[in-house]
Structures are given as C-alpha cells and as structure tokens.
Amino acid sequence: MNVQLPGSAQPVYPPQPGSSAQPGYPPQSGFAPQPGYPSQPGYPPQSGHAPPHVPQTVQQVQQSSTVINVGVPATQTVVLTPSPHPPNYLFLSVFTCLCCVWPLGLAAIVYSCMVDSSYGAGDYAASVRNSNIAKWLNVASILCGIIINIIIVVSVSA
C-alpha cells in the first residue's frame, strides 16, 4: 500500500512495524523545526534462515602463556634506500651545443633533460641509461669538434 503526498511524485510508505523514528538535531532557537524524513522500507525478516555469520579477523589462543594470533596476515616492512641521482651533464651538453658540433650537443641536451624526468618518475634504470647516453653524446661532440677544428687549421695553413 503506497500513499502519495500531494505535490510529490514519490510514494510514501507506511511505517514498518518495529521501526523507530530517526533521531534528529535539537531544535534551533528562532527557527521552525525541520520536517523529518519518512521511515525507509526494509526487507522483512526471513524465517528459517540464520543471520549471516561475520568472521572475526583476529582470534587469540593462549596456551601456557603462548599467544598465537590466527587470521591476521604477517606484515613485512621493506625499507628502500633512495638511489643516488645520476649526473645529467646539462652544463656540458649546452657547452657542446654552442662550441662544438651542435646536432650532437642538441641531442645531448635532450637526453640530459630526460635524466631528471625519468628519475623523478621513479625509473632509475632509464635515468642511468639516459645519463650514459648524454655523457657519450657530449664526448662524441667534443671529439668531433676537435677533429673539425684540426682539419680547418690544417687546410687554412696549407
């Protein structure tokens, strides 16, 4: 049996037997009391079925002053030491980009920036790999710059 309040599209159910009204806030001085919510419908009690059993998560068994906790998983504490930040060679990369072979220096700048971003993301292996690539690009740029300068000096002086 549903009863509908005037001006409302939702039905109001009659109060269930054995249910009590919900407690509300105490009335405030200077304000009209607020109307309460109607009682909510629930499932009727089922006959022939036992209520569901809620297992306890911790059981303590004591025998001759020995306490055994059953049902609680053992906790393990793992302490991780922070890995050292690999060098990014950014200053050397900018130097090789401006003073040596600029394409290799530009690539070295890109890998130098990737060192910090991969370390910040927690990928230590990629950070070390990018650091090594930046270092070898800087070395290659310096060596190529020296070789090119030697070739220029020899060709101009000849």
PEJO-V783577 format. One record per run of one state. SS is the DSSP state (h for helix, s for strand, l for the rest). FROM is the first residue (numbers start at 1). TO is the last residue. If there is no record, write none. Layout:
ss->SS from->FROM to->TO
ss->SS from->FROM to->TO
This chain:
ss->l from->1 to->1
ss->s from->2 to->4
ss->l from->5 to->10
ss->s from->11 to->13
ss->l from->14 to->58
ss->s from->59 to->63
ss->l from->64 to->65
ss->s from->66 to->70
ss->l from->71 to->89
ss->h from->90 to->99
ss->l from->100 to->101
ss->h from->102 to->120
ss->l from->121 to->123
ss->h from->124 to->157
ss->l from->158 to->158
